[in-house]
Amino acid sequence: MIAITIALAAAAALAPAAQAGWGPRFQFAAPGSLDTIPTQLGFSATGAAAAAFGVGDIDNPSQSQALVTLRSSRGAVGTPLPVPGAQQVLALGYDGASLELLTGTSPVGLACCSTAQAIQLTSQGQFMRARTLVSGLVGASLGQLVTLAGGRLVAAISSGNGVWAAQSVTGNRFAATHRLTGPAELPESLAATSLGGDKSIVAWAAAPAIRALARSIFIATGSKLSGPRHARAALTVPPGHQIDELGLASNVSTPTVAWIESWFDRRGGFHSEASVADLTARPLARALSNANQIASGLALAADAVGDQAAAWKVCARNGSCTLDAALRRPGASFGAPASLGRIDASQAPALAVGAGGEVLLGWVRLGHPVVAASSPRSGRFGAPRVLSRTVYAADLTLAFGPAREAIAAWTQGTLAPSVVADAYRGP
């Protein structure tokens, strides 16, 4: 009896270690006949998760339907739920136990998106009435949904004719939506994040109507009393330079912005580099990659205390690409980039930083979904782990939950694509 008790105690002591790492794969969506719109992930404060994606006909973009699948904190996965009246999910986030979706839609027969709406999915699985935040969108639409202290949400929307933001108030209602851009600005990207507590920030890159002028990164900040307003140019690149991609992350009290900057030299040679800057009163840009390389596919992530990670791909003239990443610990600068080997040219890396500073970096290599981890304070990534032997993975994404659990999700297959995922638990 004593031996059995000792054995059980030993097994219990070893259980957390045995559970650390990646678990068995599961599906957010079974194989289907339509093309899959890439997945987005979100976690609630209790560990429940949601995967939002969509299906559509690539030859008829107006025929698309947004879907969401819920996963309980115990790991039970539900069936995909069609989001009423939505062609795409632009962003998602939790308001307590309820899931909030920022969606895009257009009139019948038109491709998404001309209208952005917010719709809540309750913990009982019931969709509430959609609330229109912005209409009259033009061109491709981007969205961000940021959760603040006390369950408040900030929704940011960008399209070819402007950037808008709205902040929620009590009773699951959004206050008035504010336009953040002027009539002469042409937005080209969007990013948003929490600065802790009730503070938020929205950033976007914009080109002026006169193309010869310089492009800038604009920001607008918000507080408990109001959502983001009063935009200002935070950083400007030289004339002739383009800001192709944008990332934003919190760095305690000072946010960090990262971007891909490209230009042609006097001989017609193309250059593209990954750069980063803290948004102080006088931001100082730092190039993370070599200007003689071709950088793209930027990802930037952080936790609440200042741990940050940036990743991008570097492609040669022959089309082959490798993955580079740099880490930053609180109070320090980004370290020297490390190369993690090959990444498929059509794919971008994904990053997630856990509450304890653990970093997960995911990418697709030879069609395989691959993830590497950096333990807190290690300053480097461990050996990559292949999550699936499929050679038809695409659009890998990552998200960390509140209890050192993370999920990786990707589209798998071509003729009958499915949404496949794997759950990770830190040591």
FINUPA-792928 format. One record per residue (C-alpha): residue number from 1; z, x, y. Coordinates in nm, 3 decimals. Example, Ala and Ser with C-alpha at 12.3 -4.5 7.8 and 13.67 -1.06 7.14 Angstrom:
REM residues 2
   nr        z        x        y
    1    0.780    1.230   -0.450
    2    0.714    1.367   -0.106
END
This chain:
REM residues 427
   nr        z        x        y
    1    0.000    0.000    0.000
    2    0.087    0.287    0.237
    3   -0.243    0.460    0.151
    4   -0.437    0.142    0.228
    5   -0.257    0.108    0.563
    6   -0.333    0.467    0.653
    7   -0.698    0.421    0.555
    8   -0.729    0.108    0.766
    9   -0.569    0.281    1.064
   10   -0.805    0.574    1.027
   11   -1.105    0.341    1.006
   12   -0.988    0.159    1.319
   13   -0.951    0.488    1.502
   14   -1.303    0.591    1.402
   15   -1.461    0.253    1.480
   16   -1.538    0.318    1.849
   17   -1.705    0.649    1.765
   18   -1.911    0.482    1.493
   19   -2.026    0.218    1.740
   20   -2.130    0.470    2.004
   21   -2.503    0.518    2.054
   22   -2.795    0.286    1.991
   23   -2.768   -0.019    1.768
   24   -3.030   -0.208    1.568
   25   -3.332   -0.340    1.758
   26   -3.363   -0.708    1.845
   27   -3.615   -0.933    2.020
   28   -3.597   -1.113    2.352
   29   -3.931   -1.276    2.267
   30   -4.122   -1.303    1.941
   31   -4.488   -1.196    1.919
   32   -4.722   -1.426    2.110
   33   -5.090   -1.464    2.187
   34   -5.071   -1.415    2.566
   35   -5.023   -1.102    2.774
   36   -4.664   -1.019    2.868
   37   -4.550   -0.966    3.227
   38   -4.304   -0.668    3.227
   39   -3.937   -0.740    3.162
   40   -3.647   -0.721    3.406
   41   -3.284   -0.693    3.292
   42   -2.954   -0.801    3.443
   43   -2.586   -0.795    3.340
   44   -2.298   -1.020    3.439
   45   -1.949   -0.887    3.509
   46   -1.838   -1.006    3.163
   47   -2.116   -0.828    2.973
   48   -2.359   -1.116    2.926
   49   -2.720   -1.014    2.987
   50   -3.053   -1.172    3.075
   51   -3.411   -1.061    3.026
   52   -3.670   -1.215    3.256
   53   -4.039   -1.172    3.180
   54   -4.352   -1.383    3.170
   55   -4.666   -1.462    2.978
   56   -5.015   -1.512    3.111
   57   -5.387   -1.476    3.063
   58   -5.518   -1.151    3.209
   59   -5.859   -1.313    3.256
   60   -5.706   -1.609    3.442
   61   -5.402   -1.484    3.643
   62   -5.322   -1.834    3.771
   63   -5.223   -1.930    3.417
   64   -4.884   -1.760    3.396
   65   -4.534   -1.880    3.312
   66   -4.200   -1.714    3.389
   67   -3.944   -1.700    3.106
   68   -3.585   -1.588    3.068
   69   -3.382   -1.509    2.755
   70   -3.001   -1.490    2.759
   71   -2.781   -1.259    2.551
   72   -2.409   -1.329    2.520
   73   -2.142   -1.063    2.567
   74   -2.105   -1.066    2.187
   75   -2.472   -0.988    2.136
   76   -2.606   -1.333    2.043
   77   -2.963   -1.370    2.172
   78   -3.101   -1.711    2.268
   79   -3.458   -1.835    2.275
   80   -3.689   -1.785    2.576
   81   -3.649   -2.057    2.840
   82   -3.943   -2.149    3.066
   83   -3.837   -2.125    3.432
   84   -3.938   -2.455    3.596
   85   -4.223   -2.422    3.844
   86   -4.228   -2.040    3.834
   87   -4.523   -1.815    3.756
   88   -4.323   -1.492    3.786
   89   -3.964   -1.373    3.816
   90   -3.954   -1.132    4.108
   91   -3.588   -1.035    4.059
   92   -3.267   -1.153    3.893
   93   -2.892   -1.114    3.932
   94   -2.567   -1.279    3.832
   95   -2.353   -1.495    4.057
   96   -2.036   -1.503    3.846
   97   -2.128   -1.658    3.510
   98   -2.449   -1.811    3.644
   99   -2.783   -1.633    3.657
  100   -2.979   -1.639    3.983
  101   -3.357   -1.594    3.967
  102   -3.586   -1.503    4.256
  103   -3.922   -1.646    4.153
  104   -4.278   -1.658    4.276
  105   -4.522   -1.945    4.248
  106   -4.849   -2.078    4.392
  107   -5.038   -2.408    4.388
  108   -5.219   -2.498    4.066
  109   -5.524   -2.283    4.011
  110   -5.408   -1.993    4.230
  111   -5.260   -1.660    4.124
  112   -4.901   -1.574    4.217
  113   -4.750   -1.570    4.468
  114   -4.762   -1.773    4.790
  115   -4.402   -1.903    4.775
  116   -4.072   -1.737    4.684
  117   -3.789   -1.955    4.553
  118   -3.434   -1.911    4.427
  119   -3.327   -2.101    4.117
  120   -2.998   -2.084    3.932
  121   -2.949   -2.100    3.557
  122   -2.591   -2.208    3.483
  123   -2.376   -2.065    3.205
  124   -2.443   -2.393    3.018
  125   -2.816   -2.317    3.017
  126   -2.915   -2.571    3.284
  127   -3.164   -2.490    3.561
  128   -3.061   -2.616    3.903
  129   -3.301   -2.730    4.173
  130   -3.519   -2.452    4.315
  131   -3.472   -2.363    4.683
  132   -3.772   -2.233    4.877
  133   -3.691   -1.915    5.073
  134   -4.035   -1.813    5.202
  135   -4.379   -1.972    5.196
  136   -4.715   -1.852    5.320
  137   -4.700   -1.518    5.136
  138   -5.024   -1.321    5.123
  139   -5.129   -1.073    4.855
  140   -4.903   -0.914    4.595
  141   -4.537   -1.015    4.631
  142   -4.228   -0.807    4.558
  143   -3.867   -0.922    4.534
  144   -3.516   -0.780    4.515
  145   -3.189   -0.961    4.444
  146   -2.864   -0.779    4.524
  147   -2.516   -0.897    4.422
  148   -2.240   -0.834    4.676
  149   -1.862   -0.868    4.661
  150   -1.738   -1.220    4.605
  151   -2.060   -1.327    4.436
  152   -2.275   -1.334    4.748
  153   -2.642   -1.255    4.694
  154   -2.907   -1.100    4.915
  155   -3.268   -1.191    4.841
  156   -3.542   -0.970    4.986
  157   -3.911   -1.059    4.963
  158   -4.215   -0.858    5.063
  159   -4.586   -0.940    5.070
  160   -4.890   -0.820    5.258
  161   -4.790   -1.015    5.569
  162   -4.420   -0.938    5.606
  163   -4.070   -0.871    5.472
  164   -3.798   -1.139    5.467
  165   -3.431   -1.150    5.368
  166   -3.175   -1.425    5.307
  167   -2.806   -1.412    5.212
  168   -2.627   -1.672    5.007
  169   -2.320   -1.859    5.127
  170   -2.065   -2.070    4.940
  171   -2.183   -2.352    4.718
  172   -2.485   -2.169    4.575
  173   -2.682   -2.200    4.900
  174   -2.888   -1.945    5.088
  175   -2.862   -1.934    5.464
  176   -3.172   -1.918    5.681
  177   -3.436   -1.664    5.583
  178   -3.505   -1.398    5.847
  179   -3.831   -1.213    5.895
  180   -3.762   -0.840    5.921
  181   -4.107   -0.711    6.015
  182   -4.309   -0.730    6.332
  183   -4.661   -0.876    6.355
  184   -4.827   -0.531    6.365
  185   -4.659   -0.397    6.049
  186   -4.828   -0.399    5.710
  187   -4.556   -0.369    5.439
  188   -4.648   -0.169    5.130
  189   -4.325   -0.147    4.926
  190   -3.971   -0.285    4.899
  191   -3.625   -0.173    4.787
  192   -3.273   -0.310    4.834
  193   -2.922   -0.228    4.720
  194   -2.554   -0.291    4.784
  195   -2.355   -0.048    4.997
  196   -2.027   -0.168    4.851
  197   -1.823   -0.473    4.940
  198   -2.022   -0.717    5.153
  199   -2.263   -0.457    5.290
  200   -2.629   -0.446    5.193
  201   -2.948   -0.267    5.291
  202   -3.317   -0.349    5.258
  203   -3.586   -0.082    5.296
  204   -3.961   -0.093    5.301
  205   -4.253    0.129    5.393
  206   -4.504   -0.005    5.641
  207   -4.832    0.105    5.787
  208   -4.912    0.014    6.147
  209   -5.218   -0.191    6.223
  210   -5.376    0.121    6.376
  211   -5.433    0.335    6.069
  212   -5.435    0.664    6.262
  213   -5.065    0.624    6.343
  214   -4.784    0.752    6.119
  215   -4.624    0.548    5.846
  216   -4.250    0.487    5.846
  217   -3.968    0.378    5.619
  218   -3.784    0.088    5.784
  219   -3.434   -0.036    5.703
  220   -3.223   -0.340    5.785
  221   -2.854   -0.370    5.698
  222   -2.638   -0.674    5.635
  223   -2.268   -0.760    5.627
  224   -2.044   -1.046    5.519
  225   -2.125   -1.238    5.835
  226   -2.503   -1.215    5.808
  227   -2.778   -1.090    5.583
  228   -3.000   -0.796    5.673
  229   -3.149   -0.817    6.023
  230   -3.254   -0.595    6.315
  231   -3.490   -0.355    6.141
  232   -3.540    0.000    6.260
  233   -3.753    0.295    6.157
  234   -3.530    0.534    5.965
  235   -3.782    0.800    5.869
  236   -4.144    0.874    5.960
  237   -4.399    1.084    5.773
  238   -4.677    1.278    5.948
  239   -5.002    1.105    6.044
  240   -5.245    1.099    5.754
  241   -4.964    1.084    5.497
  242   -4.910    0.780    5.277
  243   -4.582    0.642    5.135
  244   -4.690    0.517    4.794
  245   -4.360    0.426    4.625
  246   -4.005    0.367    4.740
  247   -3.659    0.379    4.584
  248   -3.317    0.306    4.733
  249   -2.969    0.379    4.599
  250   -2.614    0.377    4.729
  251   -2.435    0.707    4.792
  252   -2.088    0.575    4.876
  253   -2.115    0.502    5.250
  254   -2.460    0.656    5.306
  255   -2.764    0.519    5.122
  256   -3.027    0.746    4.974
  257   -3.399    0.676    4.991
  258   -3.663    0.836    4.770
  259   -4.038    0.804    4.798
  260   -4.372    0.936    4.678
  261   -4.564    1.089    4.968
  262   -4.935    1.167    4.937
  263   -5.204    1.317    5.161
  264   -5.534    1.505    5.165
  265   -5.547    1.858    5.300
  266   -5.822    1.997    5.524
  267   -6.033    2.091    5.222
  268   -6.012    1.741    5.077
  269   -5.756    1.835    4.813
  270   -5.513    1.561    4.713
  271   -5.137    1.621    4.713
  272   -4.853    1.396    4.602
  273   -4.483    1.481    4.592
  274   -4.148    1.314    4.527
  275   -3.910    1.335    4.822
  276   -3.555    1.219    4.894
  277   -3.327    1.184    5.198
  278   -2.984    1.048    5.281
  279   -3.014    0.786    5.555
  280   -2.785    0.951    5.806
  281   -2.841    0.935    6.181
  282   -3.091    1.218    6.138
  283   -3.230    1.203    5.783
  284   -3.338    1.536    5.638
  285   -3.617    1.499    5.381
  286   -3.617    1.718    5.074
  287   -3.910    1.756    4.835
  288   -3.804    1.723    4.472
  289   -4.144    1.816    4.332
  290   -4.410    2.072    4.412
  291   -4.667    1.962    4.671
  292   -4.945    2.112    4.458
  293   -4.866    1.866    4.179
  294   -4.957    1.499    4.154
  295   -4.633    1.299    4.140
  296   -4.599    0.923    4.081
  297   -4.393    0.667    3.893
  298   -4.076    0.718    4.096
  299   -3.739    0.586    3.973
  300   -3.403    0.618    4.153
  301   -3.063    0.489    4.035
  302   -2.695    0.536    4.121
  303   -2.344    0.415    4.049
  304   -2.083    0.305    4.302
  305   -1.918    0.647    4.349
  306   -2.220    0.863    4.422
  307   -2.367    0.968    4.088
  308   -2.745    0.956    4.130
  309   -3.057    1.026    3.927
  310   -3.424    1.048    4.021
  311   -3.723    1.066    3.788
  312   -4.100    1.082    3.829
  313   -4.407    1.187    3.635
  314   -4.629    1.482    3.720
  315   -4.993    1.456    3.613
  316   -5.253    1.729    3.577
  317   -5.616    1.697    3.678
  318   -5.710    1.633    3.313
  319   -5.490    1.320    3.303
  320   -5.200    1.456    3.097
  321   -4.854    1.384    3.240
  322   -4.503    1.521    3.201
  323   -4.168    1.371    3.302
  324   -3.937    1.539    3.553
  325   -3.585    1.431    3.649
  326   -3.306    1.553    3.878
  327   -2.936    1.465    3.880
  328   -2.687    1.446    4.163
  329   -2.310    1.428    4.136
  330   -2.077    1.289    4.407
  331   -2.052    1.516    4.708
  332   -2.334    1.742    4.593
  333   -2.710    1.768    4.635
  334   -2.976    1.695    4.377
  335   -2.999    1.975    4.125
  336   -3.319    2.150    4.021
  337   -3.558    1.915    3.838
  338   -3.577    1.941    3.460
  339   -3.888    1.865    3.257
  340   -3.840    1.632    2.961
  341   -4.186    1.666    2.814
  342   -4.479    1.433    2.781
  343   -4.501    1.081    2.924
  344   -4.795    0.845    2.879
  345   -5.015    0.850    3.189
  346   -5.016    0.470    3.231
  347   -4.637    0.441    3.219
  348   -4.350    0.505    3.463
  349   -3.995    0.622    3.380
  350   -3.689    0.395    3.392
  351   -3.337    0.493    3.499
  352   -2.989    0.343    3.473
  353   -2.653    0.491    3.578
  354   -2.333    0.359    3.424
  355   -2.002    0.306    3.603
  356   -1.867    0.632    3.462
  357   -2.162    0.843    3.575
  358   -2.354    0.838    3.248
  359   -2.732    0.839    3.303
  360   -2.996    0.693    3.075
  361   -3.358    0.794    3.129
  362   -3.629    0.606    2.943
  363   -4.004    0.652    2.913
  364   -4.297    0.592    2.678
  365   -4.434    0.893    2.491
  366   -4.738    0.857    2.262
  367   -4.667    0.483    2.260
  368   -4.304    0.532    2.148
  369   -4.010    0.409    2.362
  370   -3.789    0.714    2.422
  371   -3.447    0.751    2.590
  372   -3.242    1.057    2.684
  373   -2.880    1.049    2.803
  374   -2.681    1.266    3.041
  375   -2.307    1.250    2.993
  376   -2.082    1.241    3.302
  377   -2.062    1.575    3.481
  378   -2.287    1.748    3.224
  379   -2.570    1.806    3.470
  380   -2.842    1.787    3.204
  381   -3.007    1.547    2.960
  382   -2.958    1.561    2.586
  383   -3.228    1.544    2.322
  384   -3.454    1.238    2.356
  385   -3.414    0.956    2.104
  386   -3.709    0.750    1.983
  387   -3.605    0.384    1.980
  388   -3.904    0.255    1.784
  389   -4.182    0.412    1.579
  390   -4.434    0.172    1.726
  391   -4.727    0.333    1.904
  392   -4.785    0.024    2.121
  393   -4.482    0.025    2.355
  394   -4.521   -0.027    2.730
  395   -4.321   -0.113    3.042
  396   -3.984    0.022    2.928
  397   -3.688   -0.082    3.144
  398   -3.313   -0.005    3.137
  399   -2.993   -0.160    3.270
  400   -2.623   -0.074    3.240
  401   -2.352   -0.337    3.201
  402   -1.986   -0.327    3.308
  403   -1.838   -0.189    2.986
  404   -2.052    0.122    2.926
  405   -2.307   -0.089    2.745
  406   -2.675   -0.066    2.832
  407   -2.993   -0.233    2.716
  408   -3.343   -0.090    2.690
  409   -3.630   -0.338    2.666
  410   -4.004   -0.293    2.633
  411   -4.323   -0.478    2.551
  412   -4.442   -0.399    2.200
  413   -4.785   -0.470    2.058
  414   -5.128   -0.550    2.200
  415   -5.291   -0.847    2.025
  416   -4.955   -1.019    1.969
  417   -4.710   -0.861    2.218
  418   -4.337   -0.916    2.186
  419   -4.036   -0.817    2.400
  420   -3.819   -0.580    2.195
  421   -3.483   -0.433    2.295
  422   -3.203   -0.207    2.182
  423   -2.840   -0.198    2.297
  424   -2.650    0.122    2.376
  425   -2.278    0.181    2.391
  426   -2.139    0.493    2.551
  427   -1.883    0.712    2.376
END
